[in-house]
Amino acid sequence: MAQPLVRVVFALVVLATIAAFFATQQLKSEVPLVIRFAAKPKQFSPNADGVRDRSAVGFDLSEPATVSFSIMDGEGNEVRRLVDDEPLAGDEKHRFVWDGRDDAGEVVPDGVYRMRVIRRDEGRIVDSFKRLRVDLDPPRVRLASAEPGVIAPREPGQAPEVTLRYDGPSNNAPEFRVFRTDDSARPHVVRRFRGDGRSGVWHGEVATGPRTTGPAPDGDYAFTVSVRDRAGNLAVAPVEIPRRAQARPGTGVAVRSFTLQGPLGVVPAGSSANLEVGPFDRSFSFVVSRLGDPEPVRRGERIGGSFRVSVPSDARTGLYLVRVRAGRHRALWPLAVAGLPQSERAAQRPRPLVVLPAISWQGLNPVDDDLDGFADTLPAGGPASLDRPFRGGGLPPRMRSETAPLLLYLDREGLAYDLTTDVSLARGEGPALGNAPGVAFAGSALWLTEPLLRRLRTQVDEGLRVASFGADAFRRSVVLSGERLVDPSPRRRADAFGEATAPLSTSAAPLTVFEDGLGLFEGLDAFIGDFTEFEQSRSLPSAARPIATAGRDPREPAFVAYGLGGGLVIRTGTAQWSRELAEAALTEEVPAVTRRIWRLLAQENR
């Protein structure tokens, strides 16, 4: 009996031991090794810019243990081991820094990562449900709008609030920067401020000192916004330093205290011209007078923006100036007036037709049409509007130096002329090329429409005489679409008549007469004027017949006159010619040559 009893007792002991083992294992499995995983921030960008470059990762143990701690990629592969079988205390927070790099020191690819704790002595593996995201891709940010687009912060009662909006991640304090784009070769920061959410407000102020601000002066302003996503990636829209190529319409601001705009076509005597004062309505007075004549032909006062000026029916042909005044502000607008009705003019002896280069005036006018923060000019690729004020309320570019002295000289000398603009010629309005014995371009006609260039060449072949009192003319075309100048062409090697020229800048020097088959220089000094800028002829049209030349080099004269077909082309060879016609100028030769040119232009040749 004793032996069976021993066997029963032994079996019970074995069963108890096995039960105790399984009970112990069950108890261990019910107490988690890792109480929680931690990652802060959960999204980061290891790009070494100092913002969210790393994440504090780790775990809390329920008891002391020897563990390993790793970062795993989305496929369960270990990319970085931060702890390798180290004994760690229980009931404590264990935190480590992960810099987004793998064990080889390389930045890991963008993606989702998890954490893993391994206790090898018990064969236990614990993976986190918490995920980390490595993201090196900057957010997509787009500057959406700046409204209003025209402000006058220096004007009484005008307290501007320009609201800037962007598309992209919402930030508590996105940084906006204000750049002045028109007063130096490179846009430069004039103000910084913080926004809220996806917008910010600029109050029309610029920095005037380290801690002071003041109202922004007249000019063009562009903006950038700096935004970070949740991972800390920085994006600057549209680019770090604004550029015309990246600028979008409606995302810039023009500061304009006082503006005036009107027509650029010829206005017949006895009709009206519509003008507009801006950028906001106000009380103003205006005076209309002929260039060089202080006696007004019209004056008045208005309240508002748009107004109409009636040109007297007996007004003489010429360039008139509309002068507007509002408080301390002044603005000018040139008005080309055709003084006689077409029926009366036809009965008189034909007169040379003076063409004002209005297309070039606006093509060079640095005004921001589409409010993208950059001036719209034809040298910059356009488009440019005809229906806009001249910058600063002043006269058009080059009018004071090239156009006005010639017209004042003609009036002073009593040399008759008809008047139009290249805008009117392109539209088929006012005096026409075919009705004039000769045409004088009063300034540099840098751009003309292609049909007008072809018409000029055709008319010269048929006997028209053309004189250019400017430089670099008839080499570029532009499309006139409504009130917009679009698609300007590059500068061509040869002009519309076929002559190739090149500019030359020197110290002051006269034109030396080389050839004079027209008698333009007869009886005068052999040295004409005093200039620093020349347009030298490299080659004449193949069918040209050289008649008169002057310049610095007889092989490349600046002043040229040549026959072409049945007509004549005269080019003065310098944009500075007209300044020598000023009443205060000491030269006698340039006025004398100009008078003789005028007589040639007035002769019937067709």
C-alpha positions as CSV (number, residue, x, y, z in Angstrom):
1,M,0.0,0.0,0.0
2,A,2.9,2.4,0.7
3,Q,4.2,2.3,-2.9
4,P,0.9,3.4,-4.5
5,L,0.5,6.2,-1.9
6,V,3.9,7.6,-2.8
7,R,3.1,7.6,-6.4
8,V,-0.1,9.5,-5.8
9,V,1.6,12.1,-3.6
10,F,4.3,12.6,-6.3
11,A,1.7,13.1,-9.0
12,L,-0.1,15.7,-6.9
13,V,3.2,17.6,-6.3
14,V,3.9,17.6,-10.1
15,L,0.5,18.8,-10.9
16,A,0.7,21.6,-8.3
17,T,4.1,22.7,-9.7
18,I,2.7,22.9,-13.2
19,A,-0.3,24.8,-12.0
20,A,1.9,27.3,-10.1
21,F,4.0,27.8,-13.3
22,F,1.0,28.5,-15.5
23,A,-0.5,30.8,-12.8
24,T,2.8,32.7,-12.6
25,Q,2.8,33.1,-16.4
26,Q,-0.8,34.2,-16.5
27,L,-0.1,36.8,-13.9
28,K,2.9,38.1,-15.8
29,S,0.8,38.4,-19.0
30,E,-1.9,40.4,-17.2
31,V,0.6,43.1,-16.0
32,P,1.9,45.0,-19.1
33,L,5.6,45.6,-19.3
34,V,5.1,49.0,-21.0
35,I,2.5,51.2,-19.4
36,R,2.6,53.8,-22.3
37,F,4.7,55.0,-25.2
38,A,5.5,58.7,-25.7
39,A,6.5,60.8,-28.7
40,K,6.7,64.6,-28.8
41,P,6.2,65.9,-31.3
42,K,4.6,63.1,-33.2
43,Q,5.4,64.8,-36.5
44,F,8.9,66.3,-37.2
45,S,11.3,67.3,-39.9
46,P,14.9,66.4,-39.5
47,N,16.2,69.1,-41.8
48,A,18.6,70.9,-39.4
49,D,16.7,74.2,-39.5
50,G,16.3,74.2,-35.7
51,V,12.5,73.8,-35.7
52,R,11.1,70.3,-34.9
53,D,14.3,68.6,-36.1
54,R,13.9,65.8,-33.6
55,S,11.3,64.0,-31.4
56,A,11.5,63.0,-27.7
57,V,10.5,59.3,-27.8
58,G,10.3,56.7,-25.1
59,F,8.2,54.6,-22.7
60,D,7.2,54.0,-19.1
61,L,8.0,50.5,-17.6
62,S,5.8,48.9,-15.1
63,E,8.8,47.1,-13.4
64,P,12.6,47.1,-13.6
65,A,13.7,45.2,-16.7
66,T,16.5,44.8,-19.2
67,V,15.1,46.0,-22.6
68,S,15.9,47.2,-26.0
69,F,14.1,50.2,-27.6
70,S,14.0,50.7,-31.4
71,I,12.2,52.7,-34.1
72,M,10.5,50.6,-36.7
73,D,9.4,51.6,-40.2
74,G,6.0,50.9,-41.7
75,E,7.0,47.3,-42.7
76,G,8.3,46.4,-39.3
77,N,11.9,46.8,-40.0
78,E,14.2,48.2,-37.3
79,V,15.8,51.5,-38.6
80,R,17.3,52.8,-35.3
81,R,18.1,51.2,-32.0
82,L,18.2,53.7,-29.2
83,V,18.5,51.3,-26.3
84,D,20.3,47.9,-26.6
85,D,19.6,45.5,-23.7
86,E,20.1,48.0,-20.9
87,P,18.6,47.5,-17.4
88,L,16.1,50.3,-16.7
89,A,14.2,51.1,-13.6
90,G,10.5,50.5,-13.3
91,D,7.7,53.0,-12.6
92,E,9.8,55.7,-14.4
93,K,9.6,57.7,-17.6
94,H,12.4,56.7,-20.0
95,R,12.9,59.3,-22.8
96,F,15.3,59.5,-25.6
97,V,15.9,61.8,-28.6
98,W,15.5,60.5,-32.1
99,D,16.9,62.8,-34.7
100,G,15.2,61.1,-37.6
101,R,18.3,59.2,-38.7
102,D,18.9,55.5,-39.0
103,D,21.8,53.5,-37.4
104,A,24.0,54.5,-40.3
105,G,23.4,58.2,-39.6
106,E,21.3,58.8,-42.7
107,V,18.0,60.6,-42.6
108,V,15.2,58.1,-42.9
109,P,12.6,58.4,-45.7
110,D,9.4,60.3,-45.1
111,G,6.8,58.0,-43.7
112,V,5.1,56.6,-40.6
113,Y,7.2,54.9,-37.9
114,R,6.4,53.0,-34.6
115,M,8.3,52.3,-31.4
116,R,9.2,48.8,-30.1
117,V,10.4,47.5,-26.7
118,I,11.9,44.0,-26.4
119,R,12.5,42.1,-23.1
120,R,14.6,39.2,-24.3
121,D,14.8,37.3,-21.0
122,E,11.1,36.7,-21.2
123,G,10.8,36.8,-25.0
124,R,8.4,39.7,-24.9
125,I,7.9,42.2,-27.7
126,V,5.7,45.3,-27.3
127,D,5.0,47.6,-30.3
128,S,3.4,51.0,-29.9
129,F,0.0,51.9,-31.3
130,K,1.3,55.5,-31.3
131,R,2.9,56.5,-34.6
132,L,5.5,59.1,-35.5
133,R,5.6,60.8,-38.9
134,V,8.8,61.9,-40.5
135,D,8.0,64.6,-43.0
136,L,10.6,66.6,-45.0
137,D,8.2,67.9,-47.6
138,P,7.5,71.6,-47.3
139,P,3.8,72.6,-47.3
140,R,2.1,74.0,-50.3
141,V,1.4,77.6,-49.7
142,R,0.0,80.2,-52.0
143,L,-0.4,83.9,-51.4
144,A,-4.0,84.4,-52.5
145,S,-4.9,88.1,-52.2
146,A,-4.1,91.5,-50.9
147,E,-7.1,93.8,-50.6
148,P,-7.5,96.7,-51.2
149,G,-4.8,96.9,-53.9
150,V,-4.4,100.7,-54.0
151,I,-4.0,102.7,-50.8
152,A,-3.0,106.2,-49.7
153,P,-1.7,105.9,-46.1
154,R,-0.3,109.4,-46.0
155,E,-3.6,111.1,-46.8
156,P,-5.9,112.4,-44.1
157,G,-8.7,110.1,-43.3
158,Q,-7.1,107.2,-45.1
159,A,-6.2,104.6,-42.5
160,P,-5.6,101.6,-44.7
161,E,-6.1,98.0,-43.6
162,V,-4.7,95.7,-46.3
163,T,-5.9,92.1,-45.6
164,L,-3.5,89.5,-46.9
165,R,-4.7,85.9,-47.3
166,Y,-3.0,82.7,-48.1
167,D,-3.9,79.1,-48.9
168,G,-2.0,76.5,-46.9
169,P,-1.6,75.3,-43.3
170,S,-3.2,77.5,-40.7
171,N,-0.6,79.0,-38.3
172,N,-1.1,80.9,-35.1
173,A,1.3,83.6,-36.2
174,P,2.4,83.4,-39.8
175,E,5.1,85.9,-40.7
176,F,4.3,88.4,-43.4
177,R,7.0,90.5,-45.0
178,V,6.5,93.7,-47.0
179,F,8.9,94.4,-49.9
180,R,9.4,97.7,-51.7
181,T,10.0,96.7,-55.4
182,D,10.3,100.0,-57.3
183,D,13.0,102.1,-55.6
184,S,16.1,100.0,-56.1
185,A,17.5,97.2,-58.3
186,R,16.4,94.5,-55.8
187,P,13.2,94.2,-53.8
188,H,14.0,94.9,-50.1
189,V,12.1,94.3,-46.8
190,V,10.5,97.4,-45.4
191,R,8.2,95.8,-42.8
192,R,7.5,92.5,-41.0
193,F,4.4,91.6,-39.0
194,R,2.6,88.5,-37.7
195,G,-0.8,87.3,-38.8
196,D,-3.3,84.9,-37.4
197,G,-4.8,81.8,-39.0
198,R,-4.5,82.2,-42.7
199,S,-4.4,86.0,-42.9
200,G,-2.7,89.1,-41.8
201,V,-3.4,92.8,-41.9
202,W,-0.9,95.4,-43.1
203,H,-1.7,99.0,-42.0
204,G,0.3,100.7,-44.7
205,E,3.4,101.3,-42.5
206,V,7.1,100.8,-43.2
207,A,10.0,100.8,-40.8
208,T,11.6,104.2,-40.5
209,G,14.1,103.2,-37.7
210,P,15.0,100.3,-35.4
211,R,11.8,100.8,-33.4
212,T,9.7,103.3,-35.4
213,T,7.3,103.1,-38.3
214,G,5.6,105.6,-40.6
215,P,3.2,105.7,-43.6
216,A,4.5,103.9,-46.7
217,P,5.6,106.3,-49.4
218,D,4.2,106.1,-52.9
219,G,5.5,103.0,-54.7
220,D,4.9,99.3,-55.4
221,Y,4.9,96.7,-52.7
222,A,5.0,92.9,-52.8
223,F,4.5,90.5,-50.0
224,T,5.7,87.1,-48.8
225,V,4.2,84.8,-46.1
226,S,6.3,82.3,-44.1
227,V,4.3,79.2,-42.9
228,R,5.2,76.0,-41.1
229,D,3.3,72.7,-41.2
230,R,2.8,70.4,-38.2
231,A,6.2,68.8,-38.9
232,G,8.0,72.1,-38.8
233,N,8.7,72.4,-42.5
234,L,9.0,76.0,-43.6
235,A,7.4,77.3,-46.8
236,V,7.8,80.9,-48.1
237,A,5.3,82.0,-50.7
238,P,5.6,83.0,-53.4
239,V,9.4,82.9,-53.0
240,E,12.0,84.1,-50.4
241,I,12.5,87.4,-52.3
242,P,9.6,88.4,-54.6
243,R,10.2,88.3,-58.3
244,R,8.1,89.4,-61.1
245,A,8.0,85.9,-62.7
246,Q,6.3,84.4,-59.6
247,A,4.0,87.3,-58.8
248,R,0.3,86.8,-59.1
249,P,-2.2,89.6,-60.0
250,G,-4.0,90.9,-56.9
251,T,-1.3,90.0,-54.4
252,G,0.5,93.3,-54.3
253,V,-0.3,96.8,-53.3
254,A,0.3,100.2,-55.0
255,V,0.6,103.2,-52.7
256,R,-0.6,106.2,-54.7
257,S,-1.4,109.5,-53.0
258,F,-2.7,111.4,-56.1
259,T,-3.2,110.3,-59.7
260,L,-4.6,111.7,-62.9
261,Q,-5.3,109.8,-66.1
262,G,-6.9,110.7,-69.4
263,P,-6.9,110.0,-73.2
264,L,-3.7,109.3,-75.2
265,G,-5.4,109.7,-78.6
266,V,-5.7,113.0,-80.4
267,V,-8.7,115.2,-79.2
268,P,-10.3,117.4,-81.9
269,A,-10.9,121.1,-81.0
270,G,-14.5,121.6,-79.9
271,S,-14.8,118.2,-78.4
272,S,-14.4,116.9,-74.8
273,A,-11.8,114.8,-73.0
274,N,-12.6,112.6,-70.1
275,L,-10.2,112.4,-67.3
276,E,-10.1,110.9,-63.8
277,V,-8.5,111.9,-60.5
278,G,-7.7,109.1,-58.1
279,P,-7.1,107.0,-56.2
280,F,-10.2,108.2,-54.2
281,D,-12.7,111.0,-54.7
282,R,-11.9,114.5,-53.4
283,S,-12.2,118.2,-54.2
284,F,-9.8,119.5,-56.8
285,S,-9.2,122.3,-59.2
286,F,-7.9,122.1,-62.8
287,V,-6.4,124.3,-65.4
288,V,-5.9,123.6,-69.1
289,S,-3.2,125.5,-71.1
290,R,-1.2,125.0,-74.2
291,L,2.4,123.8,-73.7
292,G,4.6,126.9,-73.2
293,D,1.6,129.3,-72.9
294,P,0.7,130.3,-69.3
295,E,-2.8,131.5,-70.3
296,P,-5.4,128.9,-69.5
297,V,-8.0,127.9,-72.1
298,R,-10.1,126.1,-69.4
299,R,-10.2,126.1,-65.6
300,G,-12.6,124.7,-63.1
301,E,-13.3,122.9,-59.8
302,R,-14.8,119.5,-59.2
303,I,-15.7,117.1,-56.4
304,G,-15.3,113.5,-57.2
305,G,-13.1,111.4,-59.5
306,S,-14.2,111.6,-63.1
307,F,-14.5,114.9,-64.9
308,R,-14.7,116.3,-68.4
309,V,-12.7,119.0,-70.1
310,S,-14.2,120.8,-73.1
311,V,-11.6,121.8,-75.6
312,P,-12.4,125.2,-77.1
313,S,-13.5,125.1,-80.8
314,D,-10.9,127.7,-81.7
315,A,-8.0,125.9,-79.9
316,R,-4.8,125.8,-81.9
317,T,-3.2,122.5,-82.8
318,G,-0.7,121.5,-80.2
319,L,0.1,119.7,-77.0
320,Y,-1.9,121.0,-74.0
321,L,-1.4,120.2,-70.3
322,V,-4.2,119.5,-67.9
323,R,-2.9,120.5,-64.4
324,V,-4.9,119.3,-61.4
325,R,-4.4,120.5,-57.9
326,A,-5.8,119.0,-54.6
327,G,-4.3,120.5,-51.4
328,R,-0.6,119.9,-51.6
329,H,-0.9,117.5,-54.5
330,R,-0.3,118.2,-58.2
331,A,-0.7,116.1,-61.3
332,L,-0.3,116.6,-65.1
333,W,-1.8,115.0,-68.1
334,P,-0.7,115.7,-71.8
335,L,-3.6,116.4,-74.2
336,A,-2.9,116.2,-77.9
337,V,-5.3,118.6,-79.6
338,A,-6.0,118.8,-83.4
339,G,-6.9,122.4,-83.8
340,L,-9.0,122.6,-87.0
341,P,-11.8,120.4,-88.3
342,Q,-10.7,118.0,-91.0
343,S,-12.7,119.9,-93.7
344,E,-11.0,123.2,-92.9
345,R,-7.6,121.5,-92.7
346,A,-8.0,119.9,-96.1
347,A,-8.5,123.4,-97.7
348,Q,-5.2,124.6,-96.3
349,R,-1.7,123.9,-97.5
350,P,-0.6,120.4,-96.2
351,R,1.5,120.5,-93.1
352,P,3.9,118.1,-91.6
353,L,2.3,115.6,-89.2
354,V,3.9,115.4,-85.7
355,V,3.4,112.0,-84.1
356,L,3.6,111.8,-80.3
357,P,5.1,108.5,-79.1
358,A,2.2,107.8,-76.6
359,I,2.7,104.0,-76.9
360,S,6.3,104.4,-75.8
361,W,5.3,106.8,-73.0
362,Q,3.0,104.1,-71.5
363,G,5.4,101.3,-72.4
364,L,8.1,102.9,-70.2
365,N,5.6,104.1,-67.5
366,P,6.5,102.2,-64.3
367,V,3.0,101.6,-62.9
368,D,1.6,98.4,-61.5
369,D,-1.6,97.6,-63.6
370,D,-2.5,94.2,-62.2
371,L,-1.4,94.9,-58.6
372,D,1.1,92.1,-58.4
373,G,3.6,94.3,-56.6
374,F,5.7,95.1,-59.7
375,A,5.5,97.8,-62.4
376,D,4.1,96.7,-65.7
377,T,6.3,98.0,-68.6
378,L,7.0,96.7,-72.1
379,P,10.8,96.3,-71.4
380,A,9.7,93.9,-68.6
381,G,7.6,91.9,-71.1
382,G,4.3,93.7,-70.6
383,P,1.4,93.8,-70.8
384,A,0.9,97.5,-70.1
385,S,-2.2,99.5,-70.1
386,L,-2.9,102.8,-71.9
387,D,-5.7,103.5,-69.4
388,R,-3.5,104.3,-66.4
389,P,-1.9,107.3,-64.7
390,F,1.7,108.3,-65.2
391,R,3.9,107.6,-62.3
392,G,3.9,110.2,-59.6
393,G,1.4,112.4,-61.5
394,G,4.2,113.8,-63.6
395,L,4.8,114.0,-67.4
396,P,5.3,110.9,-69.4
397,P,8.8,109.3,-69.6
398,R,11.1,111.2,-72.0
399,M,8.4,113.8,-72.9
400,R,10.2,116.6,-71.1
401,S,13.6,115.8,-72.7
402,E,12.6,114.7,-76.2
403,T,9.1,115.9,-77.1
404,A,8.4,119.2,-75.3
405,P,11.6,121.0,-76.6
406,L,10.8,120.2,-80.2
407,L,7.1,121.3,-80.0
408,L,8.1,124.5,-78.1
409,Y,10.7,125.2,-80.8
410,L,8.2,124.7,-83.6
411,D,5.7,127.1,-81.9
412,R,8.4,129.6,-81.2
413,E,9.5,129.6,-84.8
414,G,6.0,129.6,-86.2
415,L,6.5,126.3,-88.0
416,A,3.1,124.9,-88.7
417,Y,2.2,121.2,-88.1
418,D,-0.7,118.9,-87.6
419,L,-0.7,116.7,-84.5
420,T,-1.6,113.1,-83.6
421,T,-0.3,110.2,-81.5
422,D,0.8,106.8,-82.5
423,V,-2.2,105.4,-80.6
424,S,-4.6,107.4,-82.9
425,L,-2.6,106.3,-86.0
426,A,-2.9,102.6,-84.9
427,R,-6.6,103.0,-84.4
428,G,-7.2,104.9,-87.6
429,E,-8.4,108.1,-85.8
430,G,-7.5,111.7,-86.5
431,P,-5.0,112.9,-89.1
432,A,-3.7,110.1,-91.3
433,L,-0.2,109.4,-92.7
434,G,-1.5,109.6,-96.3
435,N,-2.7,113.2,-95.9
436,A,0.6,114.6,-94.8
437,P,3.6,115.5,-97.0
438,G,6.0,114.5,-94.2
439,V,5.9,113.0,-90.7
440,A,8.0,113.8,-87.7
441,F,8.1,111.5,-84.7
442,A,8.6,113.8,-81.7
443,G,10.6,111.5,-79.5
444,S,11.8,107.9,-79.5
445,A,9.1,105.6,-81.0
446,L,10.4,102.5,-79.3
447,W,7.2,100.5,-80.0
448,L,4.6,100.7,-82.7
449,T,2.0,98.2,-83.9
450,E,3.1,95.9,-86.7
451,P,0.5,97.2,-89.1
452,L,1.7,100.8,-88.5
453,L,5.3,99.8,-89.0
454,R,4.4,98.2,-92.3
455,R,2.3,101.2,-93.3
456,L,5.2,103.6,-92.6
457,R,7.5,101.6,-94.9
458,T,4.9,101.4,-97.6
459,Q,4.2,105.2,-97.4
460,V,7.9,106.0,-97.6
461,D,8.2,103.8,-100.8
462,E,5.3,105.9,-102.2
463,G,7.0,109.2,-101.4
464,L,6.4,110.0,-97.7
465,R,9.2,111.8,-95.9
466,V,9.8,110.7,-92.3
467,A,12.0,112.3,-89.7
468,S,12.8,110.7,-86.3
469,F,13.7,113.1,-83.5
470,G,14.7,110.3,-81.2
471,A,16.7,107.1,-81.1
472,D,16.3,103.3,-81.3
473,A,13.0,103.8,-83.1
474,F,10.9,101.5,-85.3
475,R,12.6,98.3,-84.1
476,R,9.9,96.8,-81.8
477,S,6.3,95.9,-82.4
478,V,3.5,95.6,-79.9
479,V,-0.1,94.6,-80.2
480,L,-2.7,97.1,-79.2
481,S,-5.7,95.2,-77.8
482,G,-8.3,97.6,-76.6
483,E,-6.6,99.6,-73.9
484,R,-3.8,97.1,-73.4
485,L,-0.3,96.8,-75.0
486,V,0.5,93.1,-75.2
487,D,3.1,90.8,-76.8
488,P,6.0,93.3,-77.2
489,S,8.6,92.0,-79.6
490,P,12.3,91.9,-78.9
491,R,14.5,94.6,-80.4
492,R,15.2,93.8,-84.0
493,R,18.6,94.3,-85.6
494,A,17.2,96.5,-88.3
495,D,14.3,99.0,-88.1
496,A,11.2,99.1,-90.2
497,F,13.1,100.6,-93.1
498,G,15.9,98.2,-93.0
499,E,18.7,100.2,-91.3
500,A,20.8,98.6,-88.6
501,T,22.2,100.8,-85.8
502,A,24.0,100.5,-82.5
503,P,24.1,102.8,-79.5
504,L,27.3,104.6,-78.4
505,S,27.9,106.6,-75.2
506,T,30.9,108.9,-75.0
507,S,32.1,112.1,-73.4
508,A,30.5,115.2,-74.8
509,A,31.2,115.6,-78.6
510,P,29.5,117.3,-81.6
511,L,28.3,115.7,-84.8
512,T,30.9,116.2,-87.6
513,V,29.3,116.8,-91.0
514,F,30.5,114.3,-93.6
515,E,28.0,114.6,-96.5
516,D,25.3,117.0,-97.3
517,G,23.3,116.4,-100.4
518,L,20.2,118.1,-99.0
519,G,21.7,121.4,-97.9
520,L,20.8,120.7,-94.3
521,F,24.2,121.9,-93.0
522,E,25.0,124.5,-95.7
523,G,26.6,127.6,-94.3
524,L,26.8,126.2,-90.8
525,D,29.7,125.2,-88.6
526,A,31.1,121.8,-89.5
527,F,30.4,120.7,-85.9
528,I,26.8,120.3,-84.9
529,G,25.6,120.4,-81.3
530,D,27.2,118.7,-78.2
531,F,26.0,115.2,-77.3
532,T,27.0,112.2,-75.2
533,E,24.7,109.6,-76.7
534,F,24.7,108.5,-80.3
535,E,22.9,106.0,-82.5
536,Q,25.4,105.0,-85.1
537,S,24.4,103.5,-88.4
538,R,25.9,100.1,-89.1
539,S,24.2,99.5,-92.4
540,L,21.6,101.2,-94.5
541,P,18.8,99.5,-96.3
542,S,20.0,97.7,-99.4
543,A,17.9,100.0,-101.6
544,A,18.8,103.2,-99.8
545,R,20.5,106.2,-101.4
546,P,22.7,108.0,-98.8
547,I,22.2,111.8,-99.1
548,A,23.4,113.4,-95.9
549,T,25.5,112.1,-92.9
550,A,27.1,113.4,-89.8
551,G,28.6,111.9,-86.7
552,R,31.9,110.8,-85.1
553,D,32.9,108.2,-87.6
554,P,32.2,108.6,-91.3
555,R,32.0,104.8,-91.6
556,E,29.2,104.7,-88.9
557,P,27.5,108.1,-89.0
558,A,24.8,109.0,-86.4
559,F,22.8,111.5,-88.3
560,V,21.7,110.0,-91.6
561,A,19.3,111.0,-94.4
562,Y,18.7,108.6,-97.2
563,G,16.3,108.1,-100.1
564,L,14.2,105.0,-100.1
565,G,11.8,104.3,-102.9
566,G,10.1,107.6,-103.7
567,G,10.5,108.9,-100.1
568,L,13.0,110.2,-97.7
569,V,14.1,109.0,-94.2
570,I,15.9,111.4,-91.8
571,R,17.3,110.2,-88.5
572,T,18.9,112.8,-86.2
573,G,21.1,110.1,-84.6
574,T,20.7,111.0,-80.9
575,A,17.8,111.2,-78.4
576,Q,19.5,114.4,-77.2
577,W,18.7,116.4,-80.3
578,S,15.6,118.1,-79.0
579,R,17.3,119.4,-75.9
580,E,19.6,121.5,-78.1
581,L,16.3,123.2,-79.3
582,A,15.6,124.6,-75.9
583,E,15.4,128.4,-75.7
584,A,18.3,128.5,-73.2
585,A,20.5,126.3,-75.3
586,L,23.6,128.1,-76.8
587,T,23.8,126.1,-80.0
588,E,22.7,127.7,-83.3
589,E,23.4,124.8,-85.6
590,V,20.8,122.3,-84.3
591,P,17.8,124.8,-84.6
592,A,19.0,125.7,-88.1
593,V,19.1,122.1,-89.2
594,T,15.7,121.4,-87.6
595,R,14.2,124.3,-89.5
596,R,15.6,122.9,-92.8
597,I,14.3,119.4,-92.0
598,W,10.9,121.0,-91.4
599,R,10.9,122.6,-94.8
600,L,11.6,119.3,-96.4
601,L,8.8,117.6,-94.5
602,A,6.4,120.4,-95.6
603,Q,7.2,119.9,-99.4
604,E,4.7,117.9,-101.5
605,N,6.4,114.9,-102.9
606,R,3.5,112.6,-103.9
